[in-house]
Amino acid sequence: MPSVRHVTHEFLARQGLTTVFGNPGSNELPFLSGLPEGFRYVLGLHEGAVVGMADGYAQATGRPVLVNLHAASGSGNAMGALTNAVASRTPLVVLAGQQVRPAIGPEANLANVDAAALMKPLVGWAAEPACAQDVPRALAQAVFEARLQRRPTYLSVPYDDWDADAGPDSAAVLDRQVRRAATPDGEQARALVERVTAARRPVLVLGGDMDTDELFDDVVRLAERLGGPVWAAPSLFRLPFPNRHPLFRGVLPAGIAPVAQAFEGHDLVLVLGAPVFRYHEYLPGRYLPEGTRLFQVTEDASAAARAPMGEALVADPGAVVELLLKALDPPADAAEPYRPAPAPRTGEGPRLHPEQVFAALRDTQPGDTAYVVESTSTNAAWWRQMDLRRPGSYHFPAAGGLGFGLPGAVGVALGRPDRPVVGVVGDGSANYGVTALWTAARLELPLTVVLLRNGTYGALRWFSDLLGVPDAPGLDIPGLDFTRIAEGYGVPARHVTGEEELRAVLAEHPAGPRLVQVDTTVTTPS
């Protein structure tokens, strides 16, 4: 009779979940024993970095990824990073160790009496199997739930289960497949096409899901046929449209009143692949201008259900894009040229303005570079200078939780070895995931990290002004030298002090990881 571990390893291999991100504890060792040939274990030095790397890898590859965490303590360490994976709809399968079954009730050390409850507020599905023989089936459910919901799932397994006999029916799980197809029916399709074609001044709002679903080029064609302005949904975690395209208006402001203001004069707002909407600043007002209707298309049923206004269709946005492309005529005139970036603003004294840094990246990096960005106070400078025209070019912490940038960049570099990858992080956010540098060094990933050091939490300074609390403590972080920190983790690093030096360094493309630290002026996100 095969063991639970044997059946589980075989199931994971057949499902393609052979790259395991983890930081092991004692409860996890029995699962990790005897990993078959072809499995790869990616070690992270902190659970938050482990989840961030897995998040970036899953986004880069488009596949579910297995994460192995240690009981309640390791799972708790990972929860902040999981918020980003939830908001970006990343299908992570989190497998956590548990004490042996006889030790759970007495609450022995490293036992978690109600393991599933720890994660249920975050993940799409969480469980602990009732018996050892149910482990393979439960893990299969975790994988399929992650795929179907596009959300992390969590399974806690007592470590004495792995050596147990799997039972005579365990092999039935090995060939299982669960798929989803969601296209509008005939009446829904007709009504949608009529609504869009009848609109006099439509506006298109695109979410990060459009890039995740590899619809980047298709929505460019759709936008050019609609001929109206295009916005990215607020709280953007992936770029769904070329940011210098003549129809692109930028990222919607994350407040109720300014979003409504952006829609003034438009009779139809068509939202594809985004929740409606992920506001941030509390700026109350009308959700929509008078006479404006909103129609949302998303695969996320929860997002459709919780929206405060408009109509929604829970369907594959790709199928809707294809439907509309067939219904709309190609534009009669040639498309206008892409907008050039303006001259970058300059810094004060020896510090560069972030726009100078981003202009240098734009001019020195290949056009297919994938950027993982976690420098929140420089958003406005970023969009003023960058020219991103390829799918998969932009990743940002989806829930705003710091610690995604460095690990996410490692995960994207691991998942897309065919593309250059640059991590752009601030000195405040870098501290949350700095241990990922060790993994980059161990794997010899060709990753460039550009670290903007301004000595403060710039986004918080901006918020302190908005909220009228200029005397808030803990906003400054002087005295950090990430070149020394990076070198301690095995990553070569350099501190550049001028624009010409920065451009010369960025023009180099070493085979392994590197960190470039540059001092910058304090800016605001908008």
TATAJO-V199532 format. One record per backbone hydrogen bond with DSSP energy under -0.5 kcal/mol. NH is the residue of the N-H (numbers start at 1). CO is the residue of the C=O. E is the energy in kcal/mol with one decimal. If there is no record, write none. Layout:
NH_CO_E / NH_CO_E
This chain:
4_164_-2.3 / 5_162_-2.3 / 7_3_-2.3 / 8_4_-2.5 / 9_5_-2.8 / 10_6_-2.1 / 11_7_-2.6 / 12_8_-2.7 / 13_9_-2.2 / 14_10_-2.3 / 15_11_-1.9 / 16_12_-0.6 / 16_13_-1.0 / 17_12_-2.3 / 18_16_-1.3 / 20_18_-0.6 / 20_40_-3.4 / 21_19_-0.5 / 21_66_-2.2 / 22_42_-2.3 / 23_68_-1.3 / 28_25_-1.1 / 29_25_-0.8 / 29_26_-0.7 / 31_28_-0.6 / 32_28_-1.8 / 33_29_-1.2 / 35_32_-1.1 / 39_36_-1.8 / 40_18_-3.1 / 42_20_-3.3 / 42_40_-0.6 / 43_41_-0.7 / 44_22_-2.2 / 50_46_-2.2 / 51_47_-2.4 / 52_48_-2.1 / 53_49_-2.7 / 54_50_-2.3 / 55_51_-2.6 / 56_52_-2.4 / 57_53_-2.6 / 58_54_-2.7 / 59_55_-2.4 / 60_56_-2.2 / 61_57_-2.4 / 62_58_-2.4 / 63_58_-0.6 / 65_91_-1.3 / 66_19_-0.9 / 67_93_-2.9 / 68_21_-2.9 / 69_67_-0.6 / 69_95_-1.9 / 71_69_-0.8 / 74_70_-2.8 / 75_70_-0.8 / 75_71_-1.6 / 76_72_-2.7 / 77_73_-2.0 / 78_74_-1.2 / 79_75_-0.6 / 79_76_-1.1 / 82_78_-1.9 / 83_79_-1.2 / 83_80_-0.5 / 84_80_-0.7 / 84_81_-0.6 / 85_81_-1.4 / 86_82_-2.6 / 87_83_-2.1 / 88_84_-2.0 / 89_86_-1.1 / 90_85_-2.8 / 92_90_-2.0 / 93_65_-3.0 / 94_92_-0.7 / 94_153_-2.7 / 95_67_-3.5 / 95_93_-0.6 / 96_94_-0.6 / 96_155_-2.8 / 97_69_-1.6 / 98_157_-1.4 / 103_100_-1.7 / 104_100_-0.6 / 104_101_-1.3 / 105_101_-0.6 / 107_104_-1.5 / 108_103_-2.3 / 111_108_-1.9 / 115_112_-0.9 / 117_114_-0.6 / 118_114_-0.8 / 118_115_-0.9 / 119_115_-0.6 / 119_116_-0.8 / 120_116_-1.3 / 121_117_-0.5 / 122_119_-2.2 / 123_119_-2.2 / 124_152_-2.9 / 125_152_-0.6 / 127_154_-1.6 / 129_156_-0.6 / 134_131_-1.2 / 135_132_-1.9 / 138_134_-2.6 / 139_135_-2.8 / 140_136_-2.2 / 141_137_-2.2 / 142_138_-2.3 / 143_139_-2.2 / 144_140_-2.7 / 145_141_-3.2 / 146_142_-1.9 / 147_143_-1.9 / 148_144_-2.9 / 149_145_-2.9 / 150_146_-1.3 / 151_146_-0.9 / 153_92_-2.4 / 154_125_-2.2 / 155_94_-2.7 / 156_127_-2.3 / 157_96_-2.5 / 159_98_-2.2 / 161_158_-1.9 / 162_159_-0.5 / 164_161_-1.3 / 166_2_-2.9 / 170_167_-1.3 / 172_169_-1.6 / 173_170_-1.5 / 174_171_-1.4 / 176_173_-1.3 / 189_185_-2.9 / 190_186_-2.3 / 191_187_-2.4 / 192_188_-2.3 / 193_189_-2.5 / 194_190_-2.4 / 195_191_-2.2 / 196_192_-2.3 / 197_193_-2.8 / 198_194_-1.7 / 199_195_-0.7 / 199_196_-0.7 / 203_268_-2.3 / 204_229_-2.4 / 205_270_-2.9 / 206_231_-2.5 / 207_272_-2.4 / 209_273_-1.3 / 210_207_-1.8 / 211_208_-1.0 / 212_208_-2.2 / 213_209_-2.6 / 214_211_-1.8 / 215_210_-3.0 / 219_215_-2.5 / 220_216_-1.1 / 221_217_-1.6 / 222_218_-2.3 / 223_219_-2.6 / 224_220_-2.2 / 225_221_-1.4 / 226_222_-2.4 / 227_223_-3.0 / 230_247_-2.6 / 231_204_-3.0 / 232_250_-2.6 / 233_206_-2.9 / 239_394_-0.6 / 240_238_-0.6 / 243_388_-1.1 / 245_242_-1.4 / 248_245_-1.5 / 249_230_-3.1 / 250_230_-0.5 / 252_232_-2.9 / 255_253_-1.3 / 257_283_-2.9 / 259_255_-1.8 / 260_256_-2.1 / 261_257_-2.1 / 262_258_-1.8 / 263_259_-1.0 / 263_260_-0.6 / 264_261_-1.2 / 266_263_-2.0 / 267_201_-0.7 / 268_201_-0.8 / 269_293_-2.7 / 270_203_-2.6 / 270_268_-0.6 / 271_269_-0.7 / 271_295_-2.9 / 272_205_-2.8 / 272_270_-0.6 / 273_297_-2.6 / 277_275_-0.6 / 279_277_-1.5 / 280_254_-3.5 / 281_254_-1.0 / 283_281_-1.3 / 292_289_-1.9 / 293_267_-2.2 / 295_269_-3.0 / 296_311_-2.8 / 297_271_-2.9 / 298_313_-1.9 / 301_299_-1.1 / 304_300_-2.0 / 305_301_-2.2 / 306_302_-2.0 / 307_303_-0.8 / 308_276_-0.6 / 311_294_-2.4 / 313_296_-2.7 / 315_298_-1.3 / 315_313_-1.1 / 316_182_-2.9 / 317_315_-0.6 / 319_316_-0.6 / 320_316_-1.5 / 321_317_-2.7 / 322_318_-2.3 / 323_319_-2.1 / 324_320_-2.5 / 325_321_-2.4 / 326_322_-1.6 / 327_323_-1.2 / 328_324_-1.9 / 339_244_-2.9 / 342_384_-0.6 / 351_348_-1.6 / 352_519_-2.3 / 356_353_-1.5 / 357_353_-1.3 / 358_354_-2.5 / 359_355_-2.5 / 360_356_-1.8 / 361_357_-2.1 / 362_358_-2.7 / 363_359_-2.1 / 364_360_-1.6 / 365_361_-2.4 / 369_366_-1.6 / 370_420_-2.9 / 371_369_-0.6 / 371_393_-2.5 / 372_422_-2.5 / 373_371_-0.6 / 373_395_-3.0 / 374_424_-3.6 / 378_375_-1.6 / 379_376_-1.0 / 382_378_-2.6 / 383_379_-2.3 / 384_380_-1.6 / 385_381_-1.3 / 385_382_-0.6 / 386_382_-2.5 / 389_387_-0.6 / 393_390_-0.9 / 395_371_-1.8 / 396_237_-1.8 / 397_373_-0.6 / 400_397_-1.0 / 404_401_-0.6 / 408_404_-3.6 / 409_405_-2.2 / 410_406_-2.0 / 411_407_-2.6 / 412_408_-2.7 / 413_409_-2.5 / 414_410_-2.1 / 415_411_-2.3 / 416_412_-2.3 / 419_416_-1.8 / 421_446_-0.7 / 422_370_-2.4 / 423_448_-2.9 / 424_372_-2.9 / 424_422_-0.5 / 425_423_-0.6 / 425_450_-2.1 / 426_374_-1.8 / 427_452_-1.6 / 430_426_-2.2 / 431_427_-0.6 / 431_428_-0.6 / 432_429_-1.6 / 433_429_-0.5 / 433_430_-1.1 / 436_433_-1.9 / 437_434_-1.9 / 438_435_-1.2 / 439_435_-0.8 / 440_436_-2.2 / 441_437_-2.3 / 442_438_-2.7 / 443_439_-2.2 / 444_440_-0.6 / 444_441_-0.7 / 445_440_-1.9 / 447_445_-2.3 / 448_421_-1.9 / 449_447_-0.5 / 449_514_-2.2 / 450_423_-3.3 / 450_448_-0.6 / 451_449_-0.7 / 451_516_-3.0 / 452_425_-2.7 / 452_450_-0.6 / 453_451_-0.7 / 453_518_-2.6 / 454_452_-0.7 / 457_475_-3.0 / 458_456_-1.3 / 461_457_-2.0 / 462_458_-1.9 / 463_459_-2.2 / 464_460_-2.8 / 465_461_-1.4 / 466_462_-1.9 / 467_463_-2.6 / 468_465_-0.8 / 469_464_-3.0 / 472_469_-1.4 / 477_455_-2.2 / 480_477_-0.5 / 482_480_-0.5 / 485_481_-1.4 / 486_482_-2.8 / 487_483_-2.1 / 488_484_-1.7 / 489_485_-1.1 / 489_486_-0.8 / 490_487_-1.0 / 491_486_-2.6 / 492_490_-0.5 / 492_513_-0.6 / 494_515_-2.1 / 496_494_-0.7 / 496_517_-2.4 / 502_498_-2.4 / 503_499_-2.6 / 504_500_-2.2 / 505_501_-2.5 / 506_502_-2.7 / 507_503_-1.5 / 508_505_-1.3 / 514_447_-2.1 / 515_492_-2.1 / 516_449_-3.4 / 517_494_-2.8 / 517_515_-0.5 / 518_451_-2.6 / 519_496_-0.6 / 520_453_-1.9 / 521_352_-1.9
